[in-house]
Amino acid sequence: MQPEYEERQPDWRDSVQRFEVMLKNHERQFFDLDTYEQIVEHYIGEGNWERALQACEFGLEHFPYSLELMLDKAHLFAQNQRYDESLDLLERASLFHPHDLDVLFMQGGVYNMMGEYEQSVEVYETMLQFIEEDEKDDILFQIGQAYQNAGKYEEAIKYYKNSLELNLNNENALYELAFCLEIMGQLESSIDYYNELIDREPYSHNAWYNLGIVYSKLGRYEEALNAYDYASVIKDDFSSAYFNMANAYMNLERYKEANECYLLTLQHETPTADLYCHLGASYEKLKDFGKALEYYRESLKLDKEWDEGWYGVAVCLAVEEKWVEALNCIRKAIKLNEHVADYWLVLGELEYKIGNVFSSIEAFEKAADLEPDYEEVWLKWSLVLFDQGQFDKAYEVIQEGLDDIPDNASMYYRATAYLLHAGEYKEALIHLEIALALNYEAHEQLYDFFPDLEKQKALFKLIEQYRK
């Protein structure tokens, strides 16, 4: 009886140690073929490509026809972008092992890595001649990958669908198909295709799940929920279905149900920083900032460089009015990822809270550069200037924002408030008229800028005139 892995592992370690001593002392020792293969596997598992390559070379000196060692060496060459050497070695391997599927598969992969997509497809097409029908789905998927990498999405879609004809449970084909359909703007038309898959195999949790993804990407969240629900009923430990269901609930602002689904995901999946952050966000939306903070901090225990975790902690600390601590956290988020407008927006607010007006404005400017059509940035940036009594400058910021989001009622109402405070009544009325035409119901936000009841009454009469 062959010993179990746990029993054999010390022998492997002993072999690796002997190999290390041999290299250090420039000695020659004999290892059998299995041992060389184990040593190479050990180094590849550690990511030590150089040592793995050395072990392959020594092994091939003694066993020059070993297919396993030639494949490992070719793989290592490819990983180091030594593609020509990899292909030469695979060509040699094919002389000793004609039509070997592993050799052909790796050749196709190397050509793909090189960007030689047509040659990659050619190799995979050759493979299709030598394999059984029920094993062809992965090769068809690889052909789809080559076409996708070449930017030929229609061809990729065709081969992904061919792959799924043979194996509906090829998750990679389902995922990449959805990606290509989205790129080609064919998500809406693909719904019939996914429903055909479900008609063919009603209990395919993967088919239901991917139909849910299509609906989610189309913003049809209720229908997405229905599809994810079927997927989770068929496979009750399907963590991805629960996770996507939670995301759909978040988009529908049904935060309690979203929270429950994230907790279900946690029951069936090893916790990740991303999952903890989503869970924290659901608690945040439920105004349970204590729980939200707890899960954001859990995310950082798993990954201290998870910028979304630092952002979540900053938001929760800001709610508790712990401005300085929150500021330190949002700075860490920005250091890890400086391309998120929300991070700069929160930085701008926090800098202002502790009295750093100039730094606050710089942060808002950065947020606006990153996401010019983000309404909240322009409103909060201009509000800082308004609070400083700089009504003209506050109005200028709003005008700059209106260049990017010209049909935004809130921006016009805000411009109206700033102009009224600046004494520019005629210009204010022009902006008010536009705001009312865009969204009459939103006019109540104006009253926040005029706490005096008499002024509010005068403004109300004016607004009523426009309604008539």
C-alpha positions, 0 to 999 in steps of 0.5 A: 500500500502506498503511504499517505501524503502526510507520511511521505512528506518528510521523505520529500523534505529530506530529498529537497534538503539533499538537493540543496546540499548538492547544489551548495557543495557542487556535488552530484547525487543520484535521485530517481525520477519520482524524486526529481518530480517531487522536488520540482513540484515542491519548488513550484508550489513555493514559487521558487522558479529558479530552483525548480528550473535547476531541478528540472535540468538536473533531472533531465540530465539523468532522464532525458525522455521524462515527459513530466520534467519536460512539461515542467521545464517548458512551463517554467520557461513560459512563466519567465517569458522565455517563450521560444525556449518553451516551444522548442522544448515542447517540440522536442517532447512531441517527437518522443510523445507524438500527439500527447494531449498535455504537450499540445495543451501547453503549446496552445497555452504558450502561444496564447501567452505570446499573443500568437492567438491564431497559432494557439487556436490551431493547436487547440483545434488539432487537440479536438481530433484526438479527444473524446466528445465528453472531454472537448468542453475545456478545449472549446473554452480555451479556443474561446479564451484565445479569441477573447484575448485577440479581441474577437468577441463574437468568435469567443461567444460562439466557442463558449456556447459550444463548450456549454453545449457539451458541459453546462457546468463549465463555470469558466465558460459561463463567466467569460460568456457573460463578460463577452456578451456585456462587451458586445452589448448583447446582455438583453438578447442573451436572456433567451439563451440562458432560459434555453439552457435552463429549459434544457437543464432546469436544475443547473444552479450555474445556469440560474446563477448566470442568468441572475448575473445578466439581470444584475448587469442590466439593473433588473434586480428583482428578476436577478433575485428570482434567479439567484433564489432558484440557484440557492434552492438547488444548491443550498450552500452556493455562497456566490448566489447568496453574495450576489443576492445580497448585492441585488438587495443593496441596489434595491435599498432593502438593506435588512435582507441584504444583511441576512444574505451576506450572513448566509454567505459567511456560513458557506464561505471562508471569510474574506476582506471583501465579504466583511466589507460588504457585510459592514456596508449593510450594517452601515446602511441599517445605521448600526455603525457599531456592527459596521465598524466591527466588520470593517475592522475584521476585514483589516485583520485579514488584509491590512492593505484592503483600502475599502476596509480603511474607508469603512472604518473612517466613515464609522468613526466620523459618525462618532465624531472621532475626526482625527482617527477617521482622518488617519484611516481615510489617508491610509485608504487613499495611500493604498488606492488614490483613484476613488472619488469617495475617499477624497470626498470623505477626506475633504469633509474630515479636513474641514471638520478639523479646520483645515479649509485649504486641505479640504478644498484640495481634496474636493478638487481631486474628487471632482477630477476623478469623478466629474459627474458625482453630484455630492462632490460639487455640493459638499465642496461648494458648501465649505465655501458657502460656510466661509461666507464666500458665496460667489466662489460657492456659486462658481463651483456649482457652475463648474459642476453643472458643466458635467451634470447639466440636468441636475436639479439639486445643483440648480437649487444650490446655485439659487441659494448661493445667488440669493445670499450673494444678492444676485436675485435676478440670476437666482430666479433664472436658476430657480425656474430651471430647478423647478422645471427639472424637479419641482418636489425637490424645492424643499431643500432650499429652506435649509439655507434660509432658517428665518421663517419669514424668508422661507414664507417669501420663498414659498410664495415665489415657488408657488407662483412658478407652479401656477 
